[in-house]
Each structure stands twice: as structure tokens, then as C-alpha cells.
Amino acid sequence: MSDPNFCSHLNAIREVITSKTNVCEECVKQHTQWVHLRICQDCGVTLCCDQSPQQHMRKHHNATGHPVIASAQPGERWLYCFVDDEMLEY
């Protein structure tokens, strides 16, 4: 994934963290629904996407500064950097 002209946050990912759950941990606590799931590539938490009502992954990024997420959806293989608004399929 190393490209010197590409997002440094995405370039820093050497191994993609995969989800160990198929639920948004915060939505479960709050008894709310999610649309799609994302995995934080810093800490491994699985939370809901921006299309979900609660946008828990965006809130996680805003609170922690963790920049890169991966899709937890079956068949999707991409990373996204909140900081640089860059996406990378792998």
C-alpha cells in the first residue's frame, strides 16, 4: 500500500484489522439500529457508518483522532481516512 503521494495514514496500515463482531457495539448499548459497520484500524472497535442514524464511527474518530477505518461488510475490502478524505481498495 506504500505510495509516497498518497495519504500517510493509509500508507501506515500494514495489516488490516478485521471485526470480531457483527454488531455496532454502541448501537447495542443504546438499543438503536445501524446500516453498515466499520472497524477502527487503531483500536479495532466495530461501530456504525455515517449512513447510520447515530454515526458512531464518526463520533469515535472525532473523540479519539483515530484516522483510518475499514469496511466490516462482507465482500467489501476498502480503507478510508477521515483526516485526508481518502479511500483505498485492497
N, C-alpha and C positions, 0 to 999 in steps of 0.2 A: 504493500500500500504506500510505499515511500515515494513521494513526488515533492520536490522542493518548492514547487509553485502552488501547492495545494494546502489546505487548512492544516496547521501544525497539530491541532487537537486530533484530527482524524489520522494524521500520519503517526501519531504516538501510539495508536492501537496496534498491538502485535497479535493479540488473541481476543476474539470476540467472546464476551461473557454471555452465556445463554441463560434463559429463565429456568428456574426450578419450580415454578408455579404457573398456573394458567388463570390467575385472577389478579386484579388490581388490589394490592394489599390495603390501600386507603379506602377504596370503594367498599370493600368488605366490611371494614370497621364502621363506615358511615351508612351502610345499607343503601348505597347508590349504585347506579349502573355505569358501565363503561362501553366504549365502542371497540377500541383496539388497545393492545398492550405494547409497552415499550420497556426496554431494560437499560438502566443506567450502566454505562461502561466503566464508571469509577467504583461504585459500591455494589452493583448487582441487583438493586431493588427493582421490582417489576411494578409499574404503575400505568395508569391510563393516558391516552393520547390527547392531543389538542382538540380532536373532534368530540371527545367525551365531555359531558356536562361539567365535571369537576376539574379537568385538565391537571391531574395530579403530577404527571411527569414534568410539565412546565413549572408548576409550583416547586417541585423538588429542585429543578435547575435554578430557579430564582433564589431559593433558600440556601443552596449549597455551592452553587457555581460549577457543579459538575457539568461539563460541556457536551459530552457525546452520549447518544442513545442508540440502541439497535431495535429493530422491529422484533417483537415476540410472536408475530403472526406466522402460522405455518406457511412455508413456501416463500416467504419474503426474506431477502438477505441484503439488508442495507443498514448503513450507519448515517446518523445525522448529527451535525454540530450546531447547537443553539447559538453559540458565540459568533460563528462566521457564516451561519445560514448556508452551510454546505452539506451536500449529501453524497454518499459513496456507496455504490453497489459492490458487493464482494461475492 
